[in-house]
Amino acid sequence: MGLILIILAKGSSGHKMKFITHLGFYLSLAAALIFAIVFFMDVFPLTLK
């Protein structure tokens, strides 16, 4: 994922703001995913056994 973002950044240096917006979107998406995993691990500890 990170490599793809780097390639996109180098390929479209003229669209830096667009890249930063997409980067922030992916970072928030990843943060939400991690939060969901931690949330489920806390709420449903029995599923890990």
KOLGU-4560 file (N, C-alpha, C; in nm, 3 decimals, padded with zeros to 5 digits):
<recs>
<n_xx: 00.084 n_yy: -00.120 n_zz: 00.000 ca_xx: 00.000 ca_yy: 00.000 ca_zz: 00.000 c_xx: 00.088 c_yy: 00.126 c_zz: 00.000 mol: A seq: 1 type: MET>
<n_xx: 00.187 n_yy: 00.126 n_zz: 00.088 ca_xx: 00.274 ca_yy: 00.244 ca_zz: 00.096 c_xx: 00.351 c_yy: 00.267 c_zz: -00.033 mol: A seq: 2 type: GLY>
<n_xx: 00.396 n_yy: 00.156 n_zz: -00.094 ca_xx: 00.473 ca_yy: 00.166 ca_zz: -00.218 c_xx: 00.387 c_yy: 00.226 c_zz: -00.329 mol: A seq: 3 type: LEU>
<n_xx: 00.260 n_yy: 00.185 n_zz: -00.335 ca_xx: 00.168 ca_yy: 00.238 ca_zz: -00.436 c_xx: 00.151 c_yy: 00.388 c_zz: -00.417 mol: A seq: 4 type: ILE>
<n_xx: 00.137 n_yy: 00.432 n_zz: -00.291 ca_xx: 00.121 ca_yy: 00.575 ca_zz: -00.264 c_xx: 00.244 c_yy: 00.653 c_zz: -00.307 mol: A seq: 5 type: LEU>
<n_xx: 00.362 n_yy: 00.595 n_zz: -00.282 ca_xx: 00.487 ca_yy: 00.663 ca_zz: -00.321 c_xx: 00.494 c_yy: 00.676 c_zz: -00.473 mol: A seq: 6 type: ILE>
<n_xx: 00.457 n_yy: 00.570 n_zz: -00.544 ca_xx: 00.459 ca_yy: 00.574 ca_zz: -00.691 c_xx: 00.360 c_yy: 00.679 c_zz: -00.743 mol: A seq: 7 type: ILE>
<n_xx: 00.243 n_yy: 00.685 n_zz: -00.681 ca_xx: 00.143 ca_yy: 00.785 ca_zz: -00.721 c_xx: 00.195 c_yy: 00.925 c_zz: -00.695 mol: A seq: 8 type: LEU>
<n_xx: 00.264 n_yy: 00.944 n_zz: -00.584 ca_xx: 00.317 ca_yy: 01.076 ca_zz: -00.548 c_xx: 00.421 c_yy: 01.121 c_zz: -00.650 mol: A seq: 9 type: ALA>
<n_xx: 00.509 n_yy: 01.029 n_zz: -00.692 ca_xx: 00.614 ca_yy: 01.064 ca_zz: -00.788 c_xx: 00.555 c_yy: 01.083 c_zz: -00.928 mol: A seq: 10 type: LYS>
<n_xx: 00.451 n_yy: 01.008 n_zz: -00.961 ca_xx: 00.392 ca_yy: 01.017 ca_zz: -01.094 c_xx: 00.311 c_yy: 01.144 c_zz: -01.115 mol: A seq: 11 type: GLY>
<n_xx: 00.255 n_yy: 01.199 n_zz: -01.006 ca_xx: 00.171 ca_yy: 01.318 ca_zz: -01.020 c_xx: 00.214 c_yy: 01.423 c_zz: -00.918 mol: A seq: 12 type: SER>
<n_xx: 00.335 n_yy: 01.476 n_zz: -00.936 ca_xx: 00.387 ca_yy: 01.575 ca_zz: -00.842 c_xx: 00.307 c_yy: 01.705 c_zz: -00.852 mol: A seq: 13 type: SER>
<n_xx: 00.236 n_yy: 01.724 n_zz: -00.963 ca_xx: 00.157 ca_yy: 01.845 ca_zz: -00.982 c_xx: 00.028 c_yy: 01.841 c_zz: -00.902 mol: A seq: 14 type: GLY>
<n_xx: -00.009 n_yy: 01.723 n_zz: -00.858 ca_xx: -00.134 ca_yy: 01.708 ca_zz: -00.783 c_xx: -00.103 c_yy: 01.671 c_zz: -00.638 mol: A seq: 15 type: HIS>
<n_xx: -00.016 n_yy: 01.751 n_zz: -00.575 ca_xx: 00.026 ca_yy: 01.721 ca_zz: -00.438 c_xx: -00.093 c_yy: 01.724 c_zz: -00.340 mol: A seq: 16 type: LYS>
<n_xx: -00.178 n_yy: 01.825 n_zz: -00.354 ca_xx: -00.290 ca_yy: 01.837 ca_zz: -00.261 c_xx: -00.383 c_yy: 01.717 c_zz: -00.273 mol: A seq: 17 type: MET>
<n_xx: -00.403 n_yy: 01.671 n_zz: -00.397 ca_xx: -00.489 ca_yy: 01.555 ca_zz: -00.418 c_xx: -00.428 c_yy: 01.432 c_zz: -00.351 mol: A seq: 18 type: LYS>
<n_xx: -00.296 n_yy: 01.418 n_zz: -00.365 ca_xx: -00.225 ca_yy: 01.304 ca_zz: -00.305 c_xx: -00.235 c_yy: 01.310 c_zz: -00.153 mol: A seq: 19 type: PHE>
<n_xx: -00.216 n_yy: 01.430 n_zz: -00.096 ca_xx: -00.223 ca_yy: 01.446 ca_zz: 00.050 c_xx: -00.364 c_yy: 01.413 c_zz: 00.099 mol: A seq: 20 type: ILE>
<n_xx: -00.465 n_yy: 01.453 n_zz: 00.022 ca_xx: -00.603 ca_yy: 01.423 ca_zz: 00.060 c_xx: -00.627 c_yy: 01.272 c_zz: 00.060 mol: A seq: 21 type: THR>
<n_xx: -00.578 n_yy: 01.205 n_zz: -00.045 ca_xx: -00.594 ca_yy: 01.059 ca_zz: -00.052 c_xx: -00.516 c_yy: 00.991 c_zz: 00.060 mol: A seq: 22 type: HIS>
<n_xx: -00.396 n_yy: 01.043 n_zz: 00.090 ca_xx: -00.313 ca_yy: 00.985 ca_zz: 00.196 c_xx: -00.385 c_yy: 00.995 c_zz: 00.330 mol: A seq: 23 type: LEU>
<n_xx: -00.443 n_yy: 01.113 n_zz: 00.357 ca_xx: -00.517 ca_yy: 01.132 ca_zz: 00.482 c_xx: -00.637 c_yy: 01.040 c_zz: 00.489 mol: A seq: 24 type: GLY>
<n_xx: -00.702 n_yy: 01.019 n_zz: 00.373 ca_xx: -00.818 ca_yy: 00.930 ca_zz: 00.368 c_xx: -00.777 c_yy: 00.787 c_zz: 00.402 mol: A seq: 25 type: PHE>
<n_xx: -00.666 n_yy: 00.741 n_zz: 00.343 ca_xx: -00.621 ca_yy: 00.604 ca_zz: 00.369 c_xx: -00.573 c_yy: 00.588 c_zz: 00.514 mol: A seq: 26 type: TYR>
<n_xx: -00.509 n_yy: 00.692 n_zz: 00.568 ca_xx: -00.461 ca_yy: 00.686 ca_zz: 00.706 c_xx: -00.579 c_yy: 00.678 c_zz: 00.802 mol: A seq: 27 type: LEU>
<n_xx: -00.683 n_yy: 00.758 n_zz: 00.778 ca_xx: -00.801 ca_yy: 00.755 ca_zz: 00.865 c_xx: -00.873 c_yy: 00.622 c_zz: 00.851 mol: A seq: 28 type: SER>
<n_xx: -00.872 n_yy: 00.566 n_zz: 00.729 ca_xx: -00.935 ca_yy: 00.436 ca_zz: 00.706 c_xx: -00.861 c_yy: 00.328 c_zz: 00.785 mol: A seq: 29 type: LEU>
<n_xx: -00.727 n_yy: 00.332 n_zz: 00.780 ca_xx: -00.647 ca_yy: 00.234 ca_zz: 00.854 c_xx: -00.667 c_yy: 00.250 c_zz: 01.005 mol: A seq: 30 type: ALA>
<n_xx: -00.675 n_yy: 00.375 n_zz: 01.051 ca_xx: -00.697 ca_yy: 00.400 ca_zz: 01.194 c_xx: -00.832 c_yy: 00.345 c_zz: 01.238 mol: A seq: 31 type: ALA>
<n_xx: -00.935 n_yy: 00.364 n_zz: 01.154 ca_xx: -01.068 ca_yy: 00.313 ca_zz: 01.186 c_xx: -01.067 c_yy: 00.160 c_zz: 01.190 mol: A seq: 32 type: ALA>
<n_xx: -00.991 n_yy: 00.099 n_zz: 01.099 ca_xx: -00.983 ca_yy: -00.047 ca_zz: 01.095 c_xx: -00.916 c_yy: -00.101 c_zz: 01.221 mol: A seq: 33 type: LEU>
<n_xx: -00.806 n_yy: -00.037 n_zz: 01.261 ca_xx: -00.735 ca_yy: -00.078 ca_zz: 01.383 c_xx: -00.825 c_yy: -00.059 c_zz: 01.504 mol: A seq: 34 type: ILE>
<n_xx: -00.897 n_yy: 00.053 n_zz: 01.509 ca_xx: -00.988 ca_yy: 00.079 ca_zz: 01.620 c_xx: -01.096 c_yy: -00.028 c_zz: 01.628 mol: A seq: 35 type: PHE>
<n_xx: -01.148 n_yy: -00.068 n_zz: 01.511 ca_xx: -01.253 ca_yy: -00.170 ca_zz: 01.507 c_xx: -01.199 c_yy: -00.303 c_zz: 01.559 mol: A seq: 36 type: ALA>
<n_xx: -01.076 n_yy: -00.338 n_zz: 01.519 ca_xx: -01.015 ca_yy: -00.464 ca_zz: 01.565 c_xx: -00.996 c_yy: -00.463 c_zz: 01.716 mol: A seq: 37 type: ILE>
<n_xx: -00.942 n_yy: -00.353 n_zz: 01.768 ca_xx: -00.921 ca_yy: -00.342 ca_zz: 01.913 c_xx: -01.055 c_yy: -00.345 c_zz: 01.986 mol: A seq: 38 type: VAL>
<n_xx: -01.154 n_yy: -00.277 n_zz: 01.930 ca_xx: -01.287 ca_yy: -00.273 ca_zz: 01.990 c_xx: -01.346 c_yy: -00.413 c_zz: 02.000 mol: A seq: 39 type: PHE>
<n_xx: -01.338 n_yy: -00.489 n_zz: 01.891 ca_xx: -01.393 ca_yy: -00.625 ca_zz: 01.891 c_xx: -01.313 c_yy: -00.716 c_zz: 01.985 mol: A seq: 40 type: PHE>
<n_xx: -01.182 n_yy: -00.693 n_zz: 01.994 ca_xx: -01.100 ca_yy: -00.774 ca_zz: 02.085 c_xx: -01.137 c_yy: -00.746 c_zz: 02.230 mol: A seq: 41 type: MET>
<n_xx: -01.177 n_yy: -00.622 n_zz: 02.259 ca_xx: -01.215 ca_yy: -00.587 ca_zz: 02.396 c_xx: -01.357 c_yy: -00.634 c_zz: 02.429 mol: A seq: 42 type: ASP>
<n_xx: -01.447 n_yy: -00.621 n_zz: 02.332 ca_xx: -01.587 ca_yy: -00.655 ca_zz: 02.357 c_xx: -01.612 c_yy: -00.804 c_zz: 02.346 mol: A seq: 43 type: VAL>
<n_xx: -01.543 n_yy: -00.870 n_zz: 02.252 ca_xx: -01.564 ca_yy: -01.015 ca_zz: 02.233 c_xx: -01.434 c_yy: -01.093 c_zz: 02.254 mol: A seq: 44 type: PHE>
<n_xx: -01.385 n_yy: -01.099 n_zz: 02.379 ca_xx: -01.259 ca_yy: -01.171 ca_zz: 02.405 c_xx: -01.273 c_yy: -01.322 c_zz: 02.388 mol: A seq: 45 type: PRO>
<n_xx: -01.396 n_yy: -01.373 n_zz: 02.395 ca_xx: -01.418 ca_yy: -01.517 ca_zz: 02.383 c_xx: -01.389 c_yy: -01.567 c_zz: 02.241 mol: A seq: 46 type: LEU>
<n_xx: -01.400 n_yy: -01.479 n_zz: 02.143 ca_xx: -01.381 ca_yy: -01.520 ca_zz: 02.003 c_xx: -01.234 c_yy: -01.546 c_zz: 01.973 mol: A seq: 47 type: THR>
<n_xx: -01.144 n_yy: -01.498 n_zz: 02.060 ca_xx: -01.001 ca_yy: -01.517 ca_zz: 02.036 c_xx: -00.954 c_yy: -01.654 c_zz: 02.082 mol: A seq: 48 type: LEU>
<n_xx: -01.035 n_yy: -01.722 n_zz: 02.162 ca_xx: -00.993 ca_yy: -01.852 ca_zz: 02.217 c_xx: -01.020 c_yy: -01.966 c_zz: 02.119 mol: A seq: 49 type: LYS>
</recs>
